[in-house]
Amino acid sequence: MNVDTIPEKQGKERSSAFWRYWAASTISTTGSGATSLALPLVALTVLDVSNFEMGVLTAVGYAAIIVMGLPAGVIAQRFALRSLQVSMDLFRFAAIATIPLAAWWDMLTLPHLLVVAFFVGMANNVFDVANSTFLPGIVPTSQLIARNGLMSSTVATTQLVGPSLGGLLVQAVGAAFTMVIDAISYLVSALLLSSIRITGTRPPISRKPLFREMGTGLRFVFSHPIIRVAALYATAVNFANGVIFAVLAPFLVRTLGLEPAFVGLVFALDGVGSVLGAAVTARVARRFGTAPALLLTATAGAVFVLAMPLAVTGYAPAIFGFGLGAFAFSAVVASVITRTHRQTASPPELLSRVMASVRFVSWSVIPIGSVTAGLLAEVWSPRVALVEACVAVFIGTLLLWFSPVRGLRELSDLDSQQAVAQPLPH
């Protein structure tokens, strides 16, 4: 695989590279956050789609994760990481830009939106895997957990700001023109990434079958005692997130009787918890060690998530909001710790495939959680569906406690002895 790196001794260049990397990510994710609101509004206001058609538009994003989830790791392994990220940015710029152009010429159709949403979703997968694989090459290992925390905090912040910005832009200039902002954000991101000065050679083109290479990544994930259980925990948490966000609005509006403005405030607490979690992860990991920190935050998350279905008193909105924010806090801390471990424990030639495999496994359950939650909410109530989320988080936490993580101070303590003693063929 191509290892795009900056020599350790070139401290100023490494610092400059990271901040350009961070700026590119911040700009593009803010634009994407605006699009997360603008794209469905384009479908509603320009095309007047039905509820079913809106559901199809949402579903194609998940389909892109499933289709490109594993191949993204192989693609990132076969191509220069910086160039691949720039290419994905330019592709997304061109694809998103077709929407306002088609709307301008009165040629926009639902199939057009579906195609753009699907291919942009696939490009997002490739970019995200390449992006997370690229980071260890421009950041010293000693700073990796702090930088991962900063990246998670930034993403959480842009998820708060992006939709709000999108709403203001839609109100000011219309949904279709708002897509121009997102397109430009990808262009700016591409320019910033292309300005990063790196060393590294073009990787040799692999002649091995695609499915064999994807299988190698999956086998490494499920043969590594720490990465495996961390991936299973992430899968449980993402299943719970699929449940929570499928029934959040019905629960708050129909069960608790909140007005839409207050729903937005409660929803924002998820982002607040994510930002706070990312901000303290490095400090918590240094204080307790990465393994105890992972166990403690996972356990806290399993307790705090109970506040959501148990929100029954006159303070129910506050109780629910606290549970939502505290669960987000714990999930982000666990995510930063385990992602940093994957980046340092995986052999460089397997890293992109490991990152893609964990992403594929843990993200693919989100729509399953959403669908089962919808069924439970329809048959019984949204509160019952929230109990399903609690059960998933509890099971994921039990897996961590009954794993080698419990006997470690640092997740990396077990690596050299068990995980990489017999490297897998690639």
N, C-alpha and C positions, 0 to 999 in steps of 0.2 A: 504494500500500500504506500501511497505517497505520504511522507511525514513532513508536512510543511512546518518548519520550526524557525525560531530565531535563537541563535546561540545564547546560552545562559549568561555569558559575560556581558552581553550587549544589553545592559539593564535599561538604558534610555529607550532603545529601539523596542524592547519588549513592552515597556510601559506605553509608548506611543501606539504600538500595534494593538494593545488591548483596548485603549480608549477609542480608537477608530472602530474596532470591532464592536465595542459597547454602543457607540453612537449609531452605527449602522443598524444594529439590532433594535435600539430604542426607536429610531425613526420608522423603520419598517413595521414594527409591531404596533406602534401608535396608528399608523395608516391602516393596518389590518383591523385594529379595533374599531376604527371609524367605519370600515367596510362591513364589519359584522352587523352593524345596524343599517347601513345604507343599502346593502344588497337586497335584503328582504323588503325594504321600503321601495326600492326600484321595482321589484316584482309586484308589490301591492299598488303603488301609485301610477306606475307607467303601464303595466300590463294587466292590472286588476285580476290577479290570479285567485284561484279558489283556495280554500283551506287545505284540500288534498294536494294541490300543486305546490303549495308552500311547504308541506311536509316532504314532498319529493325533493324540493330544492335543498332542504336541510339534510336529507338522507344522503345526497350525493357526496357531501363532505366526509361523512363516515365511510362511505364506499371507497373514497380515495385513500383513506388510512389503511383499509383492509387490503386493497389492491397493491399499493405501493409500499406498505409497511416494511416488509422484508427485503424486497429488491432495492430499497433505498440504501441499505447498508452495503450491498455489493457495489452499487453505483459509486458510493462515496469511497469505497476501497479501491476502485479502478481508476479514478480520476483525481487530478490535483484539487485539493480541498478548497483553496481560495478561488480558483477558476470555476469550480463547480458552483460555489455559492453565488458568484457574480453572474454566472449563466442563469441560475434559477431566478435571481432578482430581475434580470433583463426579460426573462420569459414571463414572469408575473407582471412586470410593467406593461409588456405588449398585450397580454391577455386581458388585464383589467381595463386598459385603455380602449379596447374595442367596445366596451359597454356604453360609455358616454358618447362615443362616435356613432354607434348604431342608434342610440336614442336621439341624437341630434338629427340624423337623417331619417328618423321615423321608421327604422328597420329592425328595432329590437324585438326579439321573440323569447318565449320561455325556453325553447331548446337552446338558444344562444346562451342564456344565463346558466342553464344546466351544464353545458359543455365547459364554459369558463369556470364555474364552481368546481367541477370535477378535476380539470387539469391544473387549476391553481392549487387545489387540495393536494394533488400528487406532487407538484413542485414544492409545496410547503413541507411535505414529508422529507423529500430529498434534501432541501435546504436545512431543515432542523437537524437532521442526522449529521450532515457535513459540518454544520455550525458547532454542534456539541463536540464533535471529534476534533475540530480545529483548535478549540480552546486550549487543551493541554500543551499544544505546540507553541503558544505565545504567552503562556503564564508559567512561572516557576511552580514546581510541585508544592512548595511550602505555602503558596498563596492561592492554590486552586480552590479550596473550600470557601474562602472569603470571596473570590471572584465569582464562583458559582452562586453564592448567596446574593451577591450584587445583581447578577443576571436575573435570578428569580425575583428579586425585589423589583427590578425594573419592569419585568414582564407583568407582574401583578399591578404595578402602578399604571402601565399603559392599558391594561385591561379595564382599569377604572376610568382613565382619562379618555381613551380612544372612543368608546361608545358615546360618552358625553359630548366629545368634540364632534363626533358624527351627527348626533342629534342637532347640535347648533348649526352645523354646515348644511344639513338637510333642510332645516328651517330657513336658512339664509339663501341658499343657492339651488336647492333641489337635490333629490336623491341621486339622480344620474350624474350630475356634475361633481358631487362629492366623491364619486369613484375616481375622478381625476386626481384628487389629493392622494389617494392610496397608490395609484399608479406612479405618481411622482416620488412618493416615499421609497418605492422599490428602486427607482432610478438613482436616487441619492444614496441609498444603501449600497448599491453596486459600485458607485464611484468611491465611496469610503473604503469598501473592502478591497477594491483594486489598488488602492494607494498603500496598502500594508506591504512593507518590504520584508520578504521572507527568503529563507534558503530552503533547499530541498530539490529533489529531482523528480522528473515525471515518472510515475509508477509504470512498471511493465504491464502490458495488457494481459490480464488473466485469460487463459484458454480453458479453464475448468467450467463445467456446466453451471448455469445460474443457480439451479436448485441445490446443487451440491454445496455451493458457497453459502447460500442462505441456511442450509442445514447445519453447516459448520458453526455459524454464529449461534443458532438455537441450541446446538449440543453443548457449546461452551457455557452458555447461560445456565442451562439446566444441570450441568455437571459441576458447576462451581457452587460450593455450599453456601456462600454468602450472597453472591449475585442472584442465585436461584430464589432464596427465601425473600430477598429484597424485591425481586420482580413479582413474586406472588403477593407480597404485601401491597405493592403498588397497584396490582390488579384488583385486589379487594377494595382499596381506597377509590380507585377510578370507577369501579362498579357502583360504589356508594354515591359518588358524585353524579353518576348518570341518574341514579334514583332521585337524589335530592333536587337537582335542577329540573327534573321532569315534573315534579309535584310542588316545587317551591311556590310558584305563583298561585295554583289552585288552593294550596293550603293557607297561604297568607290572605288571599282574597275571600275565598268561600268558607273556610273553616274559622279563621280569625277575624274576618270582616274588615281587613285593612283597606284604606284607600290606595290607589296606584302610587301616589307620591310617597307614602310610607313604605310601600313594597320596594321602591327604589332605594330607600335609605337602608332597609334591612339587607337587601341584596348587596349593597356596597360594603357591608361588614365582612363579606367573604374576601374582598380585595384588601381591606384593612388588615385582616388577620394574616393574609398571605405576605403583605409587605413587612409586617412586624416579624413574622417567622423568618423570612429571608434575612432580615437585618440582624437577628441575634444568633443565627445558626453557628457561625464561626466561633463566637464566644462560648456558646453552650458546648460545642464539640471540644474546645480546648479545656474547658473546666471539668467536664465529666469523662471525656473520651468519646469517640464516635459511636462505639457499640452501646454503652449505657445511655448516651444521649438519644440514640435511635429507639431503644426500648422505652425510655421514659416518655418521650414525646408521642410514640405510638399508643402507649397506655393512656396517656392524658387525652389523646384524640378519641379513643374508644369510650372514655367516660364522658367527655364534653359533647359528643355527638348525640348522646341520650337526651340532652336538653331540648332538641328539636321536637321529637314526638311527645315529650313530657310537658311541652308548653301549653298549659291549660288554665292558668289563673288570669287575673286581670292584667298581669305583667307578661302575658304570653308573648307578645311581639318582642319585648326586650330579652326574654329567656331564649326564644328561638334565635334571635340575632346573635346573642352571646354564643350559643352552641355552634352556629354557622361560622362565626369568626374564629372561635377557638379551634374548631376542627380544621379550618383552613390553615391556621397557624401551625398546628402539629403536622399536617400533611406536607407543608412546604419544608419544614425543618427536616423531616424524614427524606423528602425528595432530594434536597441539596446534599445531605450526607451520603445517601446511596448513589447518587449520580457521580459525585466526586470519587467515591470508591471504585465505581465501574471504570472511570477514566484512568485511574492509576493501576488497577488490578488487571485490566485486560491487556493482552499482548498488542503492541501497536498495529500489527497486521490484521488483527481481529476487531479492533476497537469500533470501527464504524458498523460492523455487522452485529456486535454486541449491543451497541446503542439502539440500532434499528430493531433488533429482536425484542428487547425489553419494551420499547415503545409500542411495537406491534401487539405483543401479548397483553400489555396493561391497558392500552387504549381501545382495543377491539371490544372490550366488555362494556364500554360506556353505552352504546346503543342498546345492549341487552338489558342493562340496568334501567334505562329509560323506558323500554317497552314493558318490562315486568312491573315497573312502578306504575305505569299508566293502567295496566290491567288491574293491579291491586287497588288503585285509587278508584277505578270504575266500579269494581265489584264490592269493595268495602269502603275505604276512605283514604284520602291522602296521608292521614296519620299512620295508618297501617303500613303504607308504602315506606314511610320514614323509618318504621321499625325494621324493615328489610335492610335499609342502609346501615343501621346500627349492628345488625347481625353480621353483615359483610365485614365491617371494620373490626368487630370483635374476633372473627375468625382469622383475619389477617394478622391481628396483634398476637393471637395465640401461636400462629406459625412462627413469628419472630421469637417468642419466649421459649418455644420448644425447638430451637435451632442452635447451631454453634455460636450465634451472636451473643447468647446469654453468658458465655464463659470468657468473653473477650473484653479488652479495654478499647482497642482500636480494631476496626473491621479488617484492616490490612494485616493483622497479626497472623492470620491463618493462611494467607495467600501463598507464601513461598513453600509452605509445608504440604499443602493439599491441592490447591487449585491449579498451579502451573507446573507441578512436578512432571507431568506427562502432557506436553502441549499437543493439542489436537492438530491434525493435518489441515491445511488450508490451501 
